[in-house]
């Protein structure tokens, strides 16, 4: 069976997660969020702009063609559990729809295409955390911790809608060998000083979500 690009281990779904809308209080105002995802037994249906049955509250920043589904690596959980030991830990803690074993953002490129279950997906951008992750962790300092790690999780486009269940392997269809890794894009998003060559490469990447490019241009006043 083909292995994930840049990895010696097969990427595999170990948890499928969705959420209902939940109302929280942020800075004195009631806000709804879908970040409180919990594992479910049933498979997920990945659709073009979201996951069927999952709540997407703010479509300005979540869901859509370039953020149809969010993946986070199970391999990163031990680090976070040690850092925040008092939380009630379950998969889905980072708001991910798919918790994936053997997923390493330093070895996955923007534009890589995978089949998983009966769906076909394409890597589009890293996750950009907001205050709702801090609410989920009951500690806003998690945002600083999160951006200081090179493992932000992965947003994907759904090229072909399909069903994904626990135990499904990721089958590499095509990789973008001249592309740029998810971790490198995350570095440009949040860490200065930046390398000019890296910045130019990120902005030239045809498969990187346009919203992510716009954020970078604004950040560096380009």
N, C-alpha and C positions, 0 to 999 in steps of 0.2 A: 504493500500500500504506500502511495506517495506520502512523504513527510512534509511538515510545514517548512516553508522557505527559511533557511538559516537555522533550523532546529534539528537536533538529533532525536527528538521525541515527537510523537503525533499529538497534535492538539485535539482535545476531546471535551465535549460538553459534560459537566458534572452537576450542573444545576440550572433549571429554567425558572425565571423569576418575573413576577408581574406585581402590580399594585393597584389598589383603588386610590381615589383622591383622598388626601388627608388635609385637614385644616390645621395650620400652625399659627402661632402669633410671632411676628417678626417686627421689632421696633414699634411695638404698640398697635400693629395692624394685623388683621387676619389675612393669611395667604394660603392658597392651596398648593399642594405639591404631590408629585407622584414618585418621590425618591424612596419612599418606604416600601421597597419591594421585598417580597417574601418568596421562598421556593414553593413551586407548585408541582403536582404530580403529572399533570397533563402536558403534552408537547405544546410548543408555541408555534403559532403561524406567523411567519415573517412576511409582512406586506411592504409595499413600495415606500410608504411614509411612516410606518410604525409597526408595532407588534399587536396583533389582534387581541383584544381583551385587556390590554395594558392602558393605563391612563397617561395621557400626555397633556399636562395642564397649560403650559406656556409654550405655544408652538413657535414663538419668536426665537427661542433658544433650544428647544427640544423637538425631536421628531423631524419629519420632513425627509426629502430625498437623501440628503447627505448625513442624516442622523436617525436613520430608520430603526436601528438596533444598536445597543451598547454592550460591549464585551469587557469583562474584567477577569484577570488571571487569578485562579485559585492559588497559584504559587506565591502570590504576594500577601495572602491573608495572614500567615504566621507573623510577619513583620508588624502588621497593623494590630493584630491581637495582642502582641507583646507591648506595643506602644499605648494601646487603649484597652487595658485588661478588664475594666469594669463594665464594658458594654455587653449587651445580650447579643452574642454573635450568631449570625446566620448568613448563608450566602445571600447575595442581593444587597449587602450593606452599602455598597458603593453606587447603588441605583442601577446595577447592570441587569440586563435581561438574560444574558448568558454568562454563567461562570465557567471558565474554560481552563482546563489543566494544560500545562506545558505551553502557555502563551507568553511570549517574551517580546515586548514592544521594541526592544533594540534590534530584533531580528525579523520584524514584520514591516514591510514597506508600504507606504501609501500607494494604492493602485493594485496591490496584490489581490487576486481573485481566488475564492475558495468555494467549493461545494460543501455544504453541511446539511445533513438530512436530505430533504428534497429541494432546499433553497440554494441559490447562488448569490454570494455576497462579495462586495469589493470594499477594501479598506479605504476610508475617506478622510479621517482626521483623528487626532487625540481628543480626549475629553478635556474641557475647560471647566474647572470646578467653580461653583458659586456658593453663596451663603447657605444654601439648602443642604449641602454636604455637611457643613458645620452643625446645622440643626440635627441632622441624622446622627451625628457623633456626639451631640450635646456639648460641643466644644469647637468654637470657631478657629482655634489654632490649628485644627486639622488641615485647613486650607494651605497654610504655610508648609506644613509637613508634606502635604500632597504634591505641591509644585516643586519641592526639593528632591523628589524621587523621579527617576526616569521612566516610571511605569504608570502612565495616566489612564490606561485602558484604551479601548479602540471603538470608535464609531464606524459603522459600515453602511454602505448603500445596499439595497436589496435588488439585485439585477434580475432575479427570478424568484417570485414568491414561492414559499414552501413551508413544510413542517419540520421542526427541529425538536429533538427529544434528548433526554439524558442518555449518555452513552454514544451519541453520534460523534463520529470523527470528522475533522476538517480535512478535505481532500484538496490539495493545491491544484488549481486549474491553470493559472498563469501567474508568474511573479513579475515584478517591475524591477529588474536587476540594476538598472541605472537610476532607480528612484531613491527616495530618502526614507529613512525609518520613522516610525511613529514617534520614537523617543527624540530623534533629532528635531522634528517639527515642534515638539513640546519644549525643547530647549530654546528654540528661537522665540516661542510664544512668551516665555517667562524669565529668561535668564540673560542678563547683560553682564559684561560686554559680549557681543555676538561676533561670530566670524562672518565677514562680508561674503565670502564664497558660499558659506552655508545658507545665509539669508537669501542670496540670489538663487540658489538651487531650490530652496523651499518655494519661493514665489514663482519659479518657472515650472514647478511640478503640475502637470496638466490634470492629475487625478486628485489633487488636494482640494477639499471643499472651498468654494469661493468665499464663504463666510469666514473661514479661518484665515484665508489670505487677506481679506479686508481688515480683520483685526490686527494682523501683523503690519500691514501698511500704515494703519492709523497709529499703532504703537511707535513705529520708527519714523513717522511723519514722511512717508514716501509718496 
